[in-house]
Amino acid sequence: MMGLVNNARALDLQGWLRGLISAGISGAASSISGAIVLPSLDSNDFNVFELKYYIAIFALGMTSAILEVAKFLTVKPLPEYKEVMQMTQTVTTGTGDGKTKTIETTKETRLEPIDKVEKDA
């Protein structure tokens, strides 16, 4: 059970959820085109004073949002692994006078596999 929890921690769930939400928002935003086109096609039923107009715009927005989320899920069906950054700093002093100092910094970026998390647990 702990291995399952550790595996979940290694996933970039926050980035994946952000992608889902942004896909839904961009899809719903496309209903603005419907808000412009509908009154020009049928101004008797679809004008800003009729409830039918707002129901149609809502239905267009939700349909577009669902389609965009589905497209996102075809590209990223599951969250990816977290990106791990590791900084290593080495300090070297001089010949005893303390005035010579060298600092070497190494920055490493890698994706942490789920298997590594299981081995650490």
C-alpha angles and dihedrals in degrees: 000000000000090000090058091051092048091049090054090052091056092059124091093235095156093056091046093051090048089055091050093050094046091050090052093048094049090049093049090048090062088070086079088080088056090051088058099040102042098065091049092053098046114006093173096064102020109053129122092259095060126082090217089067093058093044090053093048091049091049091049091049095049093046092051091046092052091049093050092048089050090051090050091051092052089057098040110018092166135024117268127233120281119261111240123203119198123191121199120187125189120193120198123184127205132248097308100287088096094223099103113074128167122191118192117189125192122191118194125185120191142148113257111226120223091235091063091056090052091052092050093053 
